């Protein structure tokens, strides 16, 4: 096997996400052949070099991959710990959280489908903007925006801070007396993008629920519960199908 960046080797070992791997490296907790490395781009060969985290050798080929779908409740942090002491995913998983990290974080007040895994390469494929993996949301907004206003929601729309909306698909699901439900599909995942879109057009978001992420659907999974991928879903991963 050829040399690769140490950050990616750790990610693919299933022990940490790419971001967490970078933190471990910069904290001086990673060694290659007995020498501390502090730069994520340091090159190593996972088959011939001795790579250790906190003194324990990692072997990517010995890791069992895990994939779970999780229905995040509202008012919960999308991480396994929170320095502010707010409810977080780690409160539910306890000791079963070891080695897992989240894919596709949601805001504290948002709910719906997330993926938990220890497969860093899979996580990168699902979240990197270049792959344009669709994320589908049901969104409740204040008021009843008319068609003219809604037509302003399109690729290139400014949402502030120099950022613009990428590829987007939407349709109205239901109009109520004082609110409207829409289905929104995004393909990049900028921070607070949905909230920023609807604040921009004068109809602030009241509720966000993610119901689809790539080829995976929330279905009837209850809030706060998780399940392993079904055999048919695992087959999609095995065939390395491009998410639709």
C-alpha positions as CSV (number, residue, x, y, z in Angstrom):
1,X,0.0,0.0,0.0
2,X,1.3,3.5,-0.9
3,X,1.8,6.3,1.7
4,X,-1.2,8.3,2.6
5,X,-1.9,11.3,4.9
6,X,-1.9,10.3,8.5
7,X,-5.2,12.1,9.1
8,X,-6.9,9.9,6.5
9,X,-5.3,6.7,7.8
10,X,-6.7,7.4,11.3
11,X,-10.1,8.3,9.7
12,X,-10.2,5.1,7.8
13,X,-9.3,3.1,10.9
14,X,-12.7,3.9,12.2
15,X,-11.3,5.4,15.4
16,X,-12.1,9.0,14.7
17,X,-13.7,11.4,12.2
18,X,-11.3,13.4,9.9
19,X,-11.8,16.4,12.1
20,X,-11.2,14.5,15.3
21,X,-8.1,12.9,13.8
22,X,-6.7,16.3,13.0
23,X,-7.2,17.3,16.7
24,X,-5.5,14.1,17.9
25,X,-2.5,14.8,15.6
26,X,-2.1,18.5,16.6
27,X,-2.3,17.5,20.3
28,X,0.7,15.3,19.8
29,X,-1.1,12.1,20.6
30,X,-0.1,10.3,17.4
31,X,3.2,8.6,16.7
32,X,4.6,7.0,13.5
33,X,7.4,4.5,14.1
34,X,7.9,6.0,17.6
35,X,8.1,9.6,16.5
36,X,5.4,12.2,17.4
37,X,3.8,13.8,14.3
38,X,1.9,17.0,14.6
39,X,0.8,17.7,11.0
40,X,-2.3,16.0,9.5
41,X,-0.6,15.8,6.1
42,X,2.3,13.7,7.4
43,X,2.6,10.7,5.1
44,X,2.7,7.1,6.3
45,X,2.1,3.6,5.1
46,X,-0.5,1.8,7.2
47,X,0.9,-1.6,6.2
48,X,4.5,-1.0,7.0
49,X,4.6,1.8,9.5
50,X,3.7,1.5,13.2
51,X,1.0,4.1,13.8
52,X,-0.2,4.7,17.4
53,X,-2.7,6.9,19.1
54,X,-2.0,7.3,22.8
55,X,0.4,4.4,22.6
56,X,-2.0,2.0,21.0
57,X,-1.3,0.8,17.5
58,X,-4.1,1.2,14.9
59,X,-4.9,-1.3,12.2
60,X,-7.5,-0.3,9.7
61,X,-7.9,-3.8,8.4
62,X,-9.0,-5.1,11.8
63,X,-11.9,-2.7,12.3
64,X,-15.5,-3.8,12.0
65,X,-17.5,-1.1,10.3
66,X,-20.8,0.1,11.9
67,X,-23.6,2.1,10.3
68,X,-26.7,3.3,12.2
69,X,-29.6,5.5,11.3
70,X,-30.6,7.8,14.1
71,X,-33.7,10.0,14.6
72,X,-32.4,13.0,16.5
73,X,-35.0,14.7,18.7
74,X,-35.4,18.4,18.9
75,X,-33.4,20.3,21.5
76,X,-30.5,17.9,21.4
77,X,-26.8,18.6,20.4
78,X,-25.6,16.5,17.4
79,X,-22.5,15.4,19.2
80,X,-21.5,12.7,21.7
81,X,-20.6,15.3,24.4
82,X,-21.3,19.0,25.0
83,X,-19.2,21.4,27.1
84,X,-22.3,23.4,28.0
85,X,-24.1,20.4,29.5
86,X,-27.0,20.4,27.0
87,X,-28.7,17.1,26.1
88,X,-26.6,15.3,23.5
89,X,-26.5,12.0,21.5
90,X,-23.9,10.6,23.9
91,X,-26.6,10.6,26.7
92,X,-28.5,8.0,24.7
93,X,-25.7,5.8,23.5
94,X,-23.6,5.6,26.7
95,X,-20.8,3.0,26.3
96,X,-22.1,2.0,22.8
97,X,-20.7,5.3,21.4
98,X,-17.1,4.0,21.4
99,X,-15.6,4.7,18.0
100,X,-18.7,6.2,16.5
101,X,-19.1,9.7,15.2
102,X,-21.9,11.6,13.6
103,X,-22.5,12.3,9.9
104,X,-24.7,15.2,8.9
105,X,-25.1,17.2,12.0
106,X,-28.4,19.0,12.7
107,X,-29.0,22.2,14.6
108,X,-30.0,22.0,18.3
109,X,-33.6,22.8,17.5
110,X,-33.8,20.6,14.3
111,X,-34.8,17.0,14.3
112,X,-34.6,13.9,12.0
113,X,-32.2,11.6,10.2
114,X,-28.6,11.4,11.1
115,X,-26.0,8.7,10.4
116,X,-23.7,7.3,13.1
117,X,-20.7,5.3,11.9
118,X,-17.0,4.6,12.4
119,X,-16.3,4.6,8.7
120,X,-14.4,7.8,7.9
121,X,-14.3,7.3,4.1
122,X,-18.0,6.8,4.0
123,X,-18.6,9.9,6.1
124,X,-16.4,12.0,3.8
125,X,-18.3,10.7,0.7
126,X,-21.7,11.5,2.3
127,X,-20.8,15.1,3.4
128,X,-18.3,16.6,1.0
129,X,-19.9,19.2,-1.2
130,X,-18.3,17.7,-4.4
131,X,-20.4,14.6,-4.1
132,X,-23.7,16.6,-4.0
133,X,-25.4,14.0,-1.8
134,X,-29.1,15.1,-1.4
135,X,-30.5,16.0,2.0
136,X,-34.3,16.1,2.2
137,X,-36.1,18.2,4.8
138,X,-39.7,19.0,5.8
139,X,-39.7,22.6,6.8
140,X,-42.4,24.6,8.5
141,X,-42.2,28.4,8.0
142,X,-44.2,31.3,9.5
143,X,-47.0,32.6,7.3
144,X,-48.0,31.8,3.7
145,X,-45.3,32.9,1.2
146,X,-46.9,33.3,-2.2
147,X,-45.5,31.7,-5.4
148,X,-43.7,34.9,-6.4
149,X,-41.8,35.0,-3.2
150,X,-41.0,31.3,-3.3
151,X,-39.6,31.5,-6.8
152,X,-36.8,33.6,-5.3
153,X,-35.5,30.4,-3.7
154,X,-33.1,29.2,-6.3
155,X,-29.4,28.5,-7.0
156,X,-27.4,31.6,-6.6
157,X,-29.7,33.2,-4.1
158,X,-27.7,35.3,-1.6
159,X,-28.1,34.3,2.0
160,X,-25.6,36.7,3.5
161,X,-21.9,36.6,4.5
162,X,-20.9,36.3,0.9
163,X,-22.6,32.9,0.5
164,X,-25.1,31.8,-2.1
165,X,-27.5,28.9,-2.3
166,X,-26.3,26.0,-4.3
167,X,-28.4,23.4,-6.1
168,X,-31.8,23.3,-4.4
169,X,-35.3,21.7,-5.1
170,X,-38.4,22.6,-3.2
171,X,-42.2,22.2,-3.3
172,X,-45.1,23.2,-1.1
173,X,-46.5,20.3,0.9
174,X,-49.3,22.0,2.9
175,X,-50.6,25.5,3.6
176,X,-52.1,26.1,7.0
177,X,-53.8,29.2,8.5
178,X,-50.6,30.8,9.8
179,X,-47.8,28.6,8.5
180,X,-46.6,26.5,5.5
181,X,-44.9,23.2,5.2
182,X,-42.4,22.7,2.4
183,X,-40.2,19.9,1.2
184,X,-36.6,21.1,0.6
185,X,-33.8,19.2,-1.0
186,X,-30.2,20.6,-0.6
187,X,-27.0,19.2,-2.1
188,X,-24.3,21.0,-0.1
189,X,-25.2,21.7,3.5
190,X,-24.1,25.2,4.4
191,X,-24.4,26.2,8.1
192,X,-28.0,27.2,8.9
193,X,-28.8,27.4,5.2
194,X,-32.5,26.7,5.5
195,X,-33.0,29.2,8.3
196,X,-31.1,31.8,6.3
197,X,-33.1,31.2,3.2
198,X,-36.4,31.7,4.8
199,X,-35.3,34.6,7.0
200,X,-34.2,36.2,3.8
201,X,-37.6,36.0,2.2
202,X,-39.4,37.1,5.4
203,X,-40.9,33.8,6.5
204,X,-38.8,32.5,9.4
205,X,-38.5,28.8,10.1
206,X,-40.5,27.3,12.9
207,X,-39.5,23.6,12.5
208,X,-37.0,21.5,10.5
209,X,-37.1,17.8,10.1
210,X,-34.6,15.9,7.9
211,X,-36.4,12.9,6.4
212,X,-33.8,11.7,3.8
213,X,-30.0,11.7,3.5
214,X,-28.6,10.2,0.3
215,X,-30.2,6.8,-0.3
216,X,-31.4,6.6,3.3
217,X,-34.9,7.5,4.6
218,X,-36.1,8.3,8.1
219,X,-39.2,6.2,7.7
220,X,-41.1,5.4,10.9
221,X,-38.0,5.4,13.2
222,X,-39.1,7.0,16.5
223,X,-37.4,10.1,17.8
224,X,-34.4,9.3,20.0
225,X,-34.1,5.8,18.5
226,X,-31.6,4.2,16.1
227,X,-31.2,1.1,14.0
228,X,-28.5,-0.6,12.0
229,X,-28.7,-0.5,8.3
230,X,-30.9,-3.1,6.8
231,X,-29.4,-5.8,4.4
232,X,-30.7,-4.0,1.4
233,X,-29.1,-0.7,2.6
234,X,-25.8,-2.5,3.3
235,X,-25.9,-3.8,-0.2
236,X,-26.0,-0.3,-1.6
237,X,-22.8,0.4,0.4
238,X,-21.2,-2.8,-0.8
239,X,-21.9,-1.9,-4.4
240,X,-20.6,1.6,-3.8
241,X,-23.7,3.1,-5.4
242,X,-23.7,6.8,-5.8
243,X,-26.4,8.2,-3.5
244,X,-29.4,9.6,-5.3
